[in-house]
Amino acid sequence: MVINMIRIVDANVKKIPRNIYRLIRSFIDSSTKTTYIWNIGVRMGSIVRFVKFGKWILVIYITEKGLSAELCGYGIKIVYNPDILLEISDGKEVVFKSETIEEIVKIYFESDGPYMEPIPATYLIEKFDFYINAVSMALAQEQNKDTSIQTNVN
């Protein structure tokens, strides 16, 4: 017996201003290869910054609750963390806010203009997760290195 595990839901297309669309498109389309300068994170205390000059700045916050991220560029701020899954603001007001992954699966962002096809919000989440996981792994390696050095000293 085969049980159908697929569910179909209607898309929820959110019309967003061009500057927000450009920020999202630039961020998700940026290569994750280590040869690019924006894939070198710079740690300053409890934050790690990744910068694609003239396009975006990604800040990963290291807290006791875990890691969260903030993407800034074109006067826009996009926050991704466990408390507010995804929030987009333009400096004056919140343009979009989601608190559940079920909601995010249905969200597609689009804007007016040529070649501006809808972008699934899940693409944005996947890119945030890529950087958060990379920072988490780097921090774990750093901690393991510090622990092994202390063990060798003792």
Number of C-alpha atoms within 10 A of each C-alpha: 3 4 5 6 5 5 5 6 7 8 13 14 16 16 14 15 14 15 15 24 21 15 21 22 18 15 22 16 12 13 12 13 9 9 9 11 12 20 18 14 18 13 14 8 8 10 16 18 19 19 18 17 10 8 13 21 18 23 22 25 20 18 10 6 7 11 19 21 23 19 22 23 22 15 13 18 21 23 19 22 18 13 9 13 16 22 17 21 17 18 10 8 8 12 17 13 15 15 14 13 14 9 12 20 17 16 20 18 20 19 20 12 8 6 7 14 14 16 19 18 20 15 17 20 17 12 16 23 17 13 19 21 13 14 19 16 12 12 13 12 12 12 12 12 12 11 12 12 11 10 9 7 7 6
